[in-house]
Amino acid sequence: MMRCATIVAYVNGTDALLKIFSKNRQQAKSMINKMTIESFYRYIKKKHPAQQASRYLKKVMNIYNLM
């Protein structure tokens, strides 16, 4: 799952990514690591304030045939 998180963090920064999961960075990382690729994508699409985050994630994951 860290691959997906890295892709989103590349576009909008690590802090922006972790804040949508939890104010506690360790808890946010734990939540991310427990998710499937599909559930992570849905969560990002719904909760991330920057729309390009989910679009970029989908584009990259499609290239690697992971979604």
PQR file of N, CA, C, O and H, with PARSE charges and radii, in Angstrom:
ATOM      1  N   MET A   1       0.818  -1.201   0.000 -0.4000 1.5000
ATOM      2  CA  MET A   1       0.000   0.000   0.000 -0.0000 2.0000
ATOM      3  C   MET A   1       0.855   1.256   0.000  0.5500 1.7000
ATOM      4  O   MET A   1       0.401   2.321  -0.419 -0.5500 1.4000
ATOM      5  N   MET A   2       2.068   1.136   0.460 -0.4000 1.5000
ATOM      6  CA  MET A   2       2.921   2.321   0.519 -0.0000 2.0000
ATOM      7  C   MET A   2       3.189   2.887  -0.875  0.5500 1.7000
ATOM      8  O   MET A   2       3.444   4.084  -1.013 -0.5500 1.4000
ATOM      9  H   MET A   2       2.436   0.271   0.801  0.4000 1.0000
ATOM     10  N   ARG A   3       3.135   2.052  -1.903 -0.4000 1.5000
ATOM     11  CA  ARG A   3       3.318   2.550  -3.265 -0.0000 2.0000
ATOM     12  C   ARG A   3       2.234   3.575  -3.600  0.5500 1.7000
ATOM     13  O   ARG A   3       2.524   4.642  -4.142 -0.5500 1.4000
ATOM     14  H   ARG A   3       2.928   1.080  -1.792  0.4000 1.0000
ATOM     15  N   CYS A   4       1.005   3.249  -3.278 -0.4000 1.5000
ATOM     16  CA  CYS A   4      -0.110   4.173  -3.564 -0.0000 2.0000
ATOM     17  C   CYS A   4       0.034   5.455  -2.759  0.5500 1.7000
ATOM     18  O   CYS A   4      -0.183   6.551  -3.277 -0.5500 1.4000
ATOM     19  H   CYS A   4       0.770   2.382  -2.837  0.4000 1.0000
ATOM     20  N   ALA A   5       0.399   5.313  -1.499 -0.4000 1.5000
ATOM     21  CA  ALA A   5       0.578   6.490  -0.641 -0.0000 2.0000
ATOM     22  C   ALA A   5       1.708   7.367  -1.170  0.5500 1.7000
ATOM     23  O   ALA A   5       1.609   8.593  -1.134 -0.5500 1.4000
ATOM     24  H   ALA A   5       0.575   4.423  -1.079  0.4000 1.0000
ATOM     25  N   THR A   6       2.763   6.758  -1.653 -0.4000 1.5000
ATOM     26  CA  THR A   6       3.887   7.508  -2.202 -0.0000 2.0000
ATOM     27  C   THR A   6       3.464   8.293  -3.439  0.5500 1.7000
ATOM     28  O   THR A   6       3.881   9.436  -3.629 -0.5500 1.4000
ATOM     29  H   THR A   6       2.843   5.762  -1.683  0.4000 1.0000
ATOM     30  N   ILE A   7       2.647   7.686  -4.268 -0.4000 1.5000
ATOM     31  CA  ILE A   7       2.159   8.363  -5.477 -0.0000 2.0000
ATOM     32  C   ILE A   7       1.349   9.599  -5.108  0.5500 1.7000
ATOM     33  O   ILE A   7       1.550  10.668  -5.685 -0.5500 1.4000
ATOM     34  H   ILE A   7       2.308   6.758  -4.115  0.4000 1.0000
ATOM     35  N   VAL A   8       0.445   9.462  -4.161 -0.4000 1.5000
ATOM     36  CA  VAL A   8      -0.387  10.601  -3.744 -0.0000 2.0000
ATOM     37  C   VAL A   8       0.476  11.660  -3.055  0.5500 1.7000
ATOM     38  O   VAL A   8       0.289  12.856  -3.283 -0.5500 1.4000
ATOM     39  H   VAL A   8       0.282   8.593  -3.692  0.4000 1.0000
ATOM     40  N   ALA A   9       1.411  11.232  -2.221 -0.4000 1.5000
ATOM     41  CA  ALA A   9       2.290  12.178  -1.528 -0.0000 2.0000
ATOM     42  C   ALA A   9       3.164  12.942  -2.520  0.5500 1.7000
ATOM     43  O   ALA A   9       3.477  14.110  -2.290 -0.5500 1.4000
ATOM     44  H   ALA A   9       1.563  10.261  -2.035  0.4000 1.0000
ATOM     45  N   TYR A  10       3.555  12.310  -3.603 -0.4000 1.5000
ATOM     46  CA  TYR A  10       4.366  12.970  -4.626 -0.0000 2.0000
ATOM     47  C   TYR A  10       3.616  14.154  -5.231  0.5500 1.7000
ATOM     48  O   TYR A  10       4.209  15.196  -5.510 -0.5500 1.4000
ATOM     49  H   TYR A  10       3.300  11.361  -3.790  0.4000 1.0000
ATOM     50  N   VAL A  11       2.340  13.992  -5.428 -0.4000 1.5000
ATOM     51  CA  VAL A  11       1.536  15.038  -6.067 -0.0000 2.0000
ATOM     52  C   VAL A  11       1.255  16.199  -5.115  0.5500 1.7000
ATOM     53  O   VAL A  11       1.372  17.360  -5.506 -0.5500 1.4000
ATOM     54  H   VAL A  11       1.858  13.145  -5.202  0.4000 1.0000
ATOM     55  N   ASN A  12       0.886  15.899  -3.875 -0.4000 1.5000
ATOM     56  CA  ASN A  12       0.420  16.946  -2.964 -0.0000 2.0000
ATOM     57  C   ASN A  12       1.147  17.014  -1.626  0.5500 1.7000
ATOM     58  O   ASN A  12       0.794  17.832  -0.777 -0.5500 1.4000
ATOM     59  H   ASN A  12       0.790  14.956  -3.557  0.4000 1.0000
ATOM     60  N   GLY A  13       2.137  16.185  -1.428 -0.4000 1.5000
ATOM     61  CA  GLY A  13       2.893  16.235  -0.181 -0.0000 2.0000
ATOM     62  C   GLY A  13       2.416  15.217   0.846  0.5500 1.7000
ATOM     63  O   GLY A  13       1.245  14.837   0.882 -0.5500 1.4000
ATOM     64  H   GLY A  13       2.424  15.520  -2.118  0.4000 1.0000
ATOM     65  N   THR A  14       3.331  14.802   1.651 -0.4000 1.5000
ATOM     66  CA  THR A  14       3.054  13.796   2.669 -0.0000 2.0000
ATOM     67  C   THR A  14       2.085  14.305   3.723  0.5500 1.7000
ATOM     68  O   THR A  14       1.181  13.579   4.137 -0.5500 1.4000
ATOM     69  H   THR A  14       4.281  15.111   1.621  0.4000 1.0000
ATOM     70  N   ASP A  15       2.262  15.540   4.160 -0.4000 1.5000
ATOM     71  CA  ASP A  15       1.389  16.077   5.203 -0.0000 2.0000
ATOM     72  C   ASP A  15      -0.067  16.116   4.752  0.5500 1.7000
ATOM     73  O   ASP A  15      -0.964  15.772   5.523 -0.5500 1.4000
ATOM     74  H   ASP A  15       2.997  16.130   3.824  0.4000 1.0000
ATOM     75  N   ALA A  16      -0.306  16.527   3.521 -0.4000 1.5000
ATOM     76  CA  ALA A  16      -1.674  16.577   3.000 -0.0000 2.0000
ATOM     77  C   ALA A  16      -2.302  15.186   3.003  0.5500 1.7000
ATOM     78  O   ALA A  16      -3.480  15.026   3.321 -0.5500 1.4000
ATOM     79  H   ALA A  16       0.423  16.806   2.895  0.4000 1.0000
ATOM     80  N   LEU A  17      -1.508  14.191   2.646 -0.4000 1.5000
ATOM     81  CA  LEU A  17      -2.016  12.820   2.629 -0.0000 2.0000
ATOM     82  C   LEU A  17      -2.337  12.328   4.037  0.5500 1.7000
ATOM     83  O   LEU A  17      -3.446  11.857   4.292 -0.5500 1.4000
ATOM     84  H   LEU A  17      -0.550  14.321   2.388  0.4000 1.0000
ATOM     85  N   LEU A  18      -1.384  12.432   4.941 -0.4000 1.5000
ATOM     86  CA  LEU A  18      -1.572  11.875   6.280 -0.0000 2.0000
ATOM     87  C   LEU A  18      -2.688  12.582   7.053  0.5500 1.7000
ATOM     88  O   LEU A  18      -3.403  11.942   7.824 -0.5500 1.4000
ATOM     89  H   LEU A  18      -0.483  12.814   4.733  0.4000 1.0000
ATOM     90  N   LYS A  19      -2.842  13.879   6.859 -0.4000 1.5000
ATOM     91  CA  LYS A  19      -3.863  14.643   7.594 -0.0000 2.0000
ATOM     92  C   LYS A  19      -5.284  14.174   7.307  0.5500 1.7000
ATOM     93  O   LYS A  19      -6.157  14.316   8.164 -0.5500 1.4000
ATOM     94  H   LYS A  19      -2.260  14.400   6.233  0.4000 1.0000
ATOM     95  N   ILE A  20      -5.536  13.621   6.129 -0.4000 1.5000
ATOM     96  CA  ILE A  20      -6.908  13.190   5.845 -0.0000 2.0000
ATOM     97  C   ILE A  20      -7.234  11.875   6.550  0.5500 1.7000
ATOM     98  O   ILE A  20      -8.400  11.490   6.637 -0.5500 1.4000
ATOM     99  H   ILE A  20      -4.827  13.505   5.433  0.4000 1.0000
ATOM    100  N   PHE A  21      -6.218  11.191   7.050 -0.4000 1.5000
ATOM    101  CA  PHE A  21      -6.441   9.954   7.787 -0.0000 2.0000
ATOM    102  C   PHE A  21      -6.466  10.191   9.296  0.5500 1.7000
ATOM    103  O   PHE A  21      -7.338   9.670   9.991 -0.5500 1.4000
ATOM    104  H   PHE A  21      -5.270  11.504   6.980  0.4000 1.0000
ATOM    105  N   SER A  22      -5.517  10.971   9.804 -0.4000 1.5000
ATOM    106  CA  SER A  22      -5.436  11.221  11.248 -0.0000 2.0000
ATOM    107  C   SER A  22      -4.443  12.338  11.510  0.5500 1.7000
ATOM    108  O   SER A  22      -3.519  12.555  10.725 -0.5500 1.4000
ATOM    109  H   SER A  22      -4.808  11.394   9.240  0.4000 1.0000
ATOM    110  N   LYS A  23      -4.634  13.048  12.620 -0.4000 1.5000
ATOM    111  CA  LYS A  23      -3.659  14.052  13.037 -0.0000 2.0000
ATOM    112  C   LYS A  23      -2.391  13.374  13.545  0.5500 1.7000
ATOM    113  O   LYS A  23      -1.313  13.967  13.528 -0.5500 1.4000
ATOM    114  H   LYS A  23      -5.384  12.872  13.258  0.4000 1.0000
ATOM    115  N   ASN A  24      -2.523  12.145  13.990 -0.4000 1.5000
ATOM    116  CA  ASN A  24      -1.398  11.355  14.473 -0.0000 2.0000
ATOM    117  C   ASN A  24      -0.769  10.622  13.292  0.5500 1.7000
ATOM    118  O   ASN A  24      -1.406   9.762  12.684 -0.5500 1.4000
ATOM    119  H   ASN A  24      -3.399  11.663  14.004  0.4000 1.0000
ATOM    120  N   ARG A  25       0.477  10.960  12.966 -0.4000 1.5000
ATOM    121  CA  ARG A  25       1.137  10.405  11.777 -0.0000 2.0000
ATOM    122  C   ARG A  25       1.246   8.883  11.828  0.5500 1.7000
ATOM    123  O   ARG A  25       1.026   8.214  10.819 -0.5500 1.4000
ATOM    124  H   ARG A  25       0.994  11.659  13.460  0.4000 1.0000
ATOM    125  N   GLN A  26       1.582   8.335  12.985 -0.4000 1.5000
ATOM    126  CA  GLN A  26       1.715   6.883  13.110 -0.0000 2.0000
ATOM    127  C   GLN A  26       0.375   6.191  12.891  0.5500 1.7000
ATOM    128  O   GLN A  26       0.302   5.156  12.229 -0.5500 1.4000
ATOM    129  H   GLN A  26       1.761   8.878  13.805  0.4000 1.0000
ATOM    130  N   GLN A  27      -0.672   6.763  13.446 -0.4000 1.5000
ATOM    131  CA  GLN A  27      -2.009   6.196  13.264 -0.0000 2.0000
ATOM    132  C   GLN A  27      -2.416   6.276  11.797  0.5500 1.7000
ATOM    133  O   GLN A  27      -3.000   5.333  11.262 -0.5500 1.4000
ATOM    134  H   GLN A  27      -0.613   7.604  13.984  0.4000 1.0000
ATOM    135  N   ALA A  28      -2.116   7.385  11.149 -0.4000 1.5000
ATOM    136  CA  ALA A  28      -2.436   7.540   9.724 -0.0000 2.0000
ATOM    137  C   ALA A  28      -1.724   6.476   8.899  0.5500 1.7000
ATOM    138  O   ALA A  28      -2.334   5.855   8.029 -0.5500 1.4000
ATOM    139  H   ALA A  28      -1.643   8.152  11.583  0.4000 1.0000
ATOM    140  N   LYS A  29      -0.445   6.264   9.165 -0.4000 1.5000
ATOM    141  CA  LYS A  29       0.327   5.248   8.439 -0.0000 2.0000
ATOM    142  C   LYS A  29      -0.254   3.856   8.664  0.5500 1.7000
ATOM    143  O   LYS A  29      -0.341   3.053   7.736 -0.5500 1.4000
ATOM    144  H   LYS A  29       0.050   6.768   9.871  0.4000 1.0000
ATOM    145  N   SER A  30      -0.645   3.583   9.891 -0.4000 1.5000
ATOM    146  CA  SER A  30      -1.244   2.288  10.215 -0.0000 2.0000
ATOM    147  C   SER A  30      -2.548   2.083   9.450  0.5500 1.7000
ATOM    148  O   SER A  30      -2.799   1.001   8.921 -0.5500 1.4000
ATOM    149  H   SER A  30      -0.573   4.236  10.645  0.4000 1.0000
ATOM    150  N   MET A  31      -3.364   3.110   9.395 -0.4000 1.5000
ATOM    151  CA  MET A  31      -4.632   3.028   8.666 -0.0000 2.0000
ATOM    152  C   MET A  31      -4.384   2.767   7.184  0.5500 1.7000
ATOM    153  O   MET A  31      -5.050   1.931   6.574 -0.5500 1.4000
ATOM    154  H   MET A  31      -3.160   3.990   9.825  0.4000 1.0000
ATOM    155  N   ILE A  32      -3.428   3.483   6.615 -0.4000 1.5000
ATOM    156  CA  ILE A  32      -3.115   3.331   5.192 -0.0000 2.0000
ATOM    157  C   ILE A  32      -2.651   1.909   4.894  0.5500 1.7000
ATOM    158  O   ILE A  32      -3.078   1.299   3.913 -0.5500 1.4000
ATOM    159  H   ILE A  32      -2.887   4.162   7.111  0.4000 1.0000
ATOM    160  N   ASN A  33      -1.781   1.392   5.738 -0.4000 1.5000
ATOM    161  CA  ASN A  33      -1.217   0.062   5.506 -0.0000 2.0000
ATOM    162  C   ASN A  33      -2.237  -1.062   5.614  0.5500 1.7000
ATOM    163  O   ASN A  33      -1.996  -2.157   5.106 -0.5500 1.4000
ATOM    164  H   ASN A  33      -1.434   1.887   6.535  0.4000 1.0000
ATOM    165  N   LYS A  34      -3.346  -0.822   6.249 -0.4000 1.5000
ATOM    166  CA  LYS A  34      -4.393  -1.843   6.393 -0.0000 2.0000
ATOM    167  C   LYS A  34      -5.381  -1.841   5.223  0.5500 1.7000
ATOM    168  O   LYS A  34      -6.234  -2.724   5.131 -0.5500 1.4000
ATOM    169  H   LYS A  34      -3.542   0.067   6.661  0.4000 1.0000
ATOM    170  N   MET A  35      -5.271  -0.862   4.339 -0.4000 1.5000
ATOM    171  CA  MET A  35      -6.234  -0.717   3.245 -0.0000 2.0000
ATOM    172  C   MET A  35      -5.815  -1.496   2.015  0.5500 1.7000
ATOM    173  O   MET A  35      -4.632  -1.756   1.794 -0.5500 1.4000
ATOM    174  H   MET A  35      -4.578  -0.145   4.414  0.4000 1.0000
ATOM    175  N   THR A  36      -6.813  -1.866   1.215 -0.4000 1.5000
ATOM    176  CA  THR A  36      -6.540  -2.434  -0.108 -0.0000 2.0000
ATOM    177  C   THR A  36      -6.308  -1.273  -1.080  0.5500 1.7000
ATOM    178  O   THR A  36      -6.576  -0.118  -0.750 -0.5500 1.4000
ATOM    179  H   THR A  36      -7.774  -1.655   1.395  0.4000 1.0000
ATOM    180  N   ILE A  37      -5.823  -1.579  -2.243 -0.4000 1.5000
ATOM    181  CA  ILE A  37      -5.613  -0.545  -3.256 -0.0000 2.0000
ATOM    182  C   ILE A  37      -6.934   0.140  -3.586  0.5500 1.7000
ATOM    183  O   ILE A  37      -6.998   1.365  -3.687 -0.5500 1.4000
ATOM    184  H   ILE A  37      -5.606  -2.518  -2.511  0.4000 1.0000
ATOM    185  N   GLU A  38      -7.973  -0.646  -3.751 -0.4000 1.5000
ATOM    186  CA  GLU A  38      -9.279  -0.089  -4.119 -0.0000 2.0000
ATOM    187  C   GLU A  38      -9.851   0.793  -3.014  0.5500 1.7000
ATOM    188  O   GLU A  38     -10.375   1.873  -3.287 -0.5500 1.4000
ATOM    189  H   GLU A  38      -7.921  -1.642  -3.669  0.4000 1.0000
ATOM    190  N   SER A  39      -9.753   0.334  -1.766 -0.4000 1.5000
ATOM    191  CA  SER A  39     -10.306   1.134  -0.669 -0.0000 2.0000
ATOM    192  C   SER A  39      -9.486   2.409  -0.461  0.5500 1.7000
ATOM    193  O   SER A  39     -10.044   3.454  -0.126 -0.5500 1.4000
ATOM    194  H   SER A  39      -9.327  -0.544  -1.544  0.4000 1.0000
ATOM    195  N   PHE A  40      -8.177   2.332  -0.656 -0.4000 1.5000
ATOM    196  CA  PHE A  40      -7.330   3.526  -0.557 -0.0000 2.0000
ATOM    197  C   PHE A  40      -7.727   4.535  -1.633  0.5500 1.7000
ATOM    198  O   PHE A  40      -7.863   5.726  -1.354 -0.5500 1.4000
ATOM    199  H   PHE A  40      -7.723   1.484  -0.928  0.4000 1.0000
ATOM    200  N   TYR A  41      -7.909   4.060  -2.849 -0.4000 1.5000
ATOM    201  CA  TYR A  41      -8.305   4.950  -3.946 -0.0000 2.0000
ATOM    202  C   TYR A  41      -9.644   5.621  -3.648  0.5500 1.7000
ATOM    203  O   TYR A  41      -9.781   6.833  -3.819 -0.5500 1.4000
ATOM    204  H   TYR A  41      -7.798   3.093  -3.077  0.4000 1.0000
ATOM    205  N   ARG A  42     -10.623   4.848  -3.207 -0.4000 1.5000
ATOM    206  CA  ARG A  42     -11.945   5.423  -2.890 -0.0000 2.0000
ATOM    207  C   ARG A  42     -11.838   6.464  -1.777  0.5500 1.7000
ATOM    208  O   ARG A  42     -12.478   7.514  -1.840 -0.5500 1.4000
ATOM    209  H   ARG A  42     -10.511   3.864  -3.068  0.4000 1.0000
ATOM    210  N   TYR A  43     -11.039   6.174  -0.771 -0.4000 1.5000
ATOM    211  CA  TYR A  43     -10.856   7.096   0.350 -0.0000 2.0000
ATOM    212  C   TYR A  43     -10.220   8.400  -0.131  0.5500 1.7000
ATOM    213  O   TYR A  43     -10.667   9.488   0.230 -0.5500 1.4000
ATOM    214  H   TYR A  43     -10.519   5.322  -0.719  0.4000 1.0000
ATOM    215  N   ILE A  44      -9.173   8.278  -0.948 -0.4000 1.5000
ATOM    216  CA  ILE A  44      -8.502   9.467  -1.476 -0.0000 2.0000
ATOM    217  C   ILE A  44      -9.457  10.275  -2.348  0.5500 1.7000
ATOM    218  O   ILE A  44      -9.511  11.501  -2.249 -0.5500 1.4000
ATOM    219  H   ILE A  44      -8.810   7.394  -1.241  0.4000 1.0000
ATOM    220  N   LYS A  45     -10.190   9.602  -3.181 -0.4000 1.5000
ATOM    221  CA  LYS A  45     -11.136  10.284  -4.072 -0.0000 2.0000
ATOM    222  C   LYS A  45     -12.188  11.053  -3.275  0.5500 1.7000
ATOM    223  O   LYS A  45     -12.585  12.156  -3.652 -0.5500 1.4000
ATOM    224  H   LYS A  45     -10.146   8.607  -3.261  0.4000 1.0000
ATOM    225  N   LYS A  46     -12.626  10.465  -2.184 -0.4000 1.5000
ATOM    226  CA  LYS A  46     -13.679  11.089  -1.373 -0.0000 2.0000
ATOM    227  C   LYS A  46     -13.138  12.166  -0.424  0.5500 1.7000
ATOM    228  O   LYS A  46     -13.776  13.204  -0.246 -0.5500 1.4000
ATOM    229  H   LYS A  46     -12.304   9.570  -1.878  0.4000 1.0000
ATOM    230  N   LYS A  47     -11.978  11.933   0.180 -0.4000 1.5000
ATOM    231  CA  LYS A  47     -11.521  12.795   1.275 -0.0000 2.0000
ATOM    232  C   LYS A  47     -10.405  13.782   0.945  0.5500 1.7000
ATOM    233  O   LYS A  47     -10.285  14.808   1.614 -0.5500 1.4000
ATOM    234  H   LYS A  47     -11.460  11.091   0.035  0.4000 1.0000
ATOM    235  N   HIS A  48      -9.584  13.498  -0.069 -0.4000 1.5000
ATOM    236  CA  HIS A  48      -8.435  14.368  -0.333 -0.0000 2.0000
ATOM    237  C   HIS A  48      -8.921  15.685  -0.923  0.5500 1.7000
ATOM    238  O   HIS A  48      -9.717  15.684  -1.863 -0.5500 1.4000
ATOM    239  H   HIS A  48      -9.681  12.664  -0.612  0.4000 1.0000
ATOM    240  N   PRO A  49      -8.453  16.809  -0.385 -0.5600 1.5000
ATOM    241  CA  PRO A  49      -8.936  18.112  -0.860  0.2800 2.0000
ATOM    242  C   PRO A  49      -8.508  18.463  -2.289  0.5500 1.7000
ATOM    243  O   PRO A  49      -9.146  19.293  -2.936 -0.5500 1.4000
ATOM    244  N   ALA A  50      -7.450  17.848  -2.778 -0.4000 1.5000
ATOM    245  CA  ALA A  50      -6.971  18.129  -4.138 -0.0000 2.0000
ATOM    246  C   ALA A  50      -7.469  17.042  -5.088  0.5500 1.7000
ATOM    247  O   ALA A  50      -7.084  15.879  -4.961 -0.5500 1.4000
ATOM    248  H   ALA A  50      -6.931  17.174  -2.252  0.4000 1.0000
ATOM    249  N   GLN A  51      -8.317  17.415  -6.031 -0.4000 1.5000
ATOM    250  CA  GLN A  51      -8.894  16.444  -6.960 -0.0000 2.0000
ATOM    251  C   GLN A  51      -7.844  15.738  -7.803  0.5500 1.7000
ATOM    252  O   GLN A  51      -8.037  14.587  -8.195 -0.5500 1.4000
ATOM    253  H   GLN A  51      -8.630  18.359  -6.134  0.4000 1.0000
ATOM    254  N   GLN A  52      -6.734  16.414  -8.087 -0.4000 1.5000
ATOM    255  CA  GLN A  52      -5.721  15.790  -8.933 -0.0000 2.0000
ATOM    256  C   GLN A  52      -5.062  14.601  -8.245  0.5500 1.7000
ATOM    257  O   GLN A  52      -4.454  13.774  -8.925 -0.5500 1.4000
ATOM    258  H   GLN A  52      -6.578  17.349  -7.769  0.4000 1.0000
ATOM    259  N   ALA A  53      -5.158  14.485  -6.935 -0.4000 1.5000
ATOM    260  CA  ALA A  53      -4.538  13.364  -6.219 -0.0000 2.0000
ATOM    261  C   ALA A  53      -5.122  12.027  -6.674  0.5500 1.7000
ATOM    262  O   ALA A  53      -4.374  11.105  -6.999 -0.5500 1.4000
ATOM    263  H   ALA A  53      -5.651  15.157  -6.383  0.4000 1.0000
ATOM    264  N   SER A  54      -6.441  11.916  -6.701 -0.4000 1.5000
ATOM    265  CA  SER A  54      -7.062  10.649  -7.105 -0.0000 2.0000
ATOM    266  C   SER A  54      -6.890  10.403  -8.607  0.5500 1.7000
ATOM    267  O   SER A  54      -6.706   9.263  -9.034 -0.5500 1.4000
ATOM    268  H   SER A  54      -7.049  12.665  -6.438  0.4000 1.0000
ATOM    269  N   ARG A  55      -6.948  11.457  -9.393 -0.4000 1.5000
ATOM    270  CA  ARG A  55      -6.749  11.289 -10.844 -0.0000 2.0000
ATOM    271  C   ARG A  55      -5.339  10.796 -11.158  0.5500 1.7000
ATOM    272  O   ARG A  55      -5.162   9.897 -11.980 -0.5500 1.4000
ATOM    273  H   ARG A  55      -7.098  12.383  -9.046  0.4000 1.0000
ATOM    274  N   TYR A  56      -4.345  11.379 -10.508 -0.4000 1.5000
ATOM    275  CA  TYR A  56      -2.964  10.984 -10.732 -0.0000 2.0000
ATOM    276  C   TYR A  56      -2.740   9.554 -10.241  0.5500 1.7000
ATOM    277  O   TYR A  56      -2.080   8.765 -10.917 -0.5500 1.4000
ATOM    278  H   TYR A  56      -4.489  12.109  -9.840  0.4000 1.0000
ATOM    279  N   LEU A  57      -3.275   9.218  -9.083 -0.4000 1.5000
ATOM    280  CA  LEU A  57      -3.143   7.862  -8.556 -0.0000 2.0000
ATOM    281  C   LEU A  57      -3.728   6.853  -9.533  0.5500 1.7000
ATOM    282  O   LEU A  57      -3.093   5.843  -9.836 -0.5500 1.4000
ATOM    283  H   LEU A  57      -3.811   9.859  -8.533  0.4000 1.0000
ATOM    284  N   LYS A  58      -4.922   7.114 -10.023 -0.4000 1.5000
ATOM    285  CA  LYS A  58      -5.557   6.187 -10.963 -0.0000 2.0000
ATOM    286  C   LYS A  58      -4.734   6.046 -12.236  0.5500 1.7000
ATOM    287  O   LYS A  58      -4.560   4.940 -12.747 -0.5500 1.4000
ATOM    288  H   LYS A  58      -5.438   7.934  -9.776  0.4000 1.0000
ATOM    289  N   LYS A  59      -4.233   7.149 -12.743 -0.4000 1.5000
ATOM    290  CA  LYS A  59      -3.435   7.125 -13.969 -0.0000 2.0000
ATOM    291  C   LYS A  59      -2.178   6.264 -13.791  0.5500 1.7000
ATOM    292  O   LYS A  59      -1.886   5.418 -14.637 -0.5500 1.4000
ATOM    293  H   LYS A  59      -4.374   8.048 -12.328  0.4000 1.0000
ATOM    294  N   VAL A  60      -1.449   6.467 -12.719 -0.4000 1.5000
ATOM    295  CA  VAL A  60      -0.225   5.706 -12.489 -0.0000 2.0000
ATOM    296  C   VAL A  60      -0.535   4.237 -12.217  0.5500 1.7000
ATOM    297  O   VAL A  60       0.150   3.352 -12.731 -0.5500 1.4000
ATOM    298  H   VAL A  60      -1.686   7.154 -12.032  0.4000 1.0000
ATOM    299  N   MET A  61      -1.555   3.976 -11.420 -0.4000 1.5000
ATOM    300  CA  MET A  61      -1.892   2.591 -11.097 -0.0000 2.0000
ATOM    301  C   MET A  61      -2.372   1.846 -12.346  0.5500 1.7000
ATOM    302  O   MET A  61      -2.102   0.654 -12.486 -0.5500 1.4000
ATOM    303  H   MET A  61      -2.111   4.694 -11.003  0.4000 1.0000
ATOM    304  N   ASN A  62      -3.067   2.517 -13.239 -0.4000 1.5000
ATOM    305  CA  ASN A  62      -3.488   1.882 -14.494 -0.0000 2.0000
ATOM    306  C   ASN A  62      -2.281   1.511 -15.362  0.5500 1.7000
ATOM    307  O   ASN A  62      -2.282   0.469 -16.016 -0.5500 1.4000
ATOM    308  H   ASN A  62      -3.286   3.486 -13.125  0.4000 1.0000
ATOM    309  N   ILE A  63      -1.281   2.345 -15.365 -0.4000 1.5000
ATOM    310  CA  ILE A  63      -0.066   2.045 -16.123 -0.0000 2.0000
ATOM    311  C   ILE A  63       0.553   0.732 -15.641  0.5500 1.7000
ATOM    312  O   ILE A  63       1.031  -0.069 -16.445 -0.5500 1.4000
ATOM    313  H   ILE A  63      -1.281   3.192 -14.833  0.4000 1.0000
ATOM    314  N   TYR A  64       0.541   0.523 -14.335 -0.4000 1.5000
ATOM    315  CA  TYR A  64       1.106  -0.694 -13.753 -0.0000 2.0000
ATOM    316  C   TYR A  64       0.089  -1.828 -13.610  0.5500 1.7000
ATOM    317  O   TYR A  64       0.392  -2.874 -13.037 -0.5500 1.4000
ATOM    318  H   TYR A  64       0.153   1.173 -13.683  0.4000 1.0000
ATOM    319  N   ASN A  65      -1.119  -1.609 -14.134 -0.4000 1.5000
ATOM    320  CA  ASN A  65      -2.185  -2.610 -14.080 -0.0000 2.0000
ATOM    321  C   ASN A  65      -2.504  -3.060 -12.653  0.5500 1.7000
ATOM    322  O   ASN A  65      -2.739  -4.242 -12.400 -0.5500 1.4000
ATOM    323  H   ASN A  65      -1.365  -0.759 -14.599  0.4000 1.0000
ATOM    324  N   LEU A  66      -2.507  -2.111 -11.738 -0.4000 1.5000
ATOM    325  CA  LEU A  66      -2.805  -2.443 -10.347 -0.0000 2.0000
ATOM    326  C   LEU A  66      -4.224  -2.078  -9.944  0.5500 1.7000
ATOM    327  O   LEU A  66      -4.671  -2.407  -8.845 -0.5500 1.4000
ATOM    328  H   LEU A  66      -2.316  -1.151 -11.944  0.4000 1.0000
ATOM    329  N   MET A  67      -4.929  -1.398 -10.838 -0.4000 1.5000
ATOM    330  CA  MET A  67      -6.314  -1.038 -10.541 -0.0000 2.0000
ATOM    331  C   MET A  67      -7.201  -1.521 -11.663  0.5500 1.7000
ATOM    332  O   MET A  67      -8.415  -1.323 -11.619 -0.5500 1.4000
ATOM    333  H   MET A  67      -4.566  -1.130 -11.730  0.4000 1.0000
TER
END
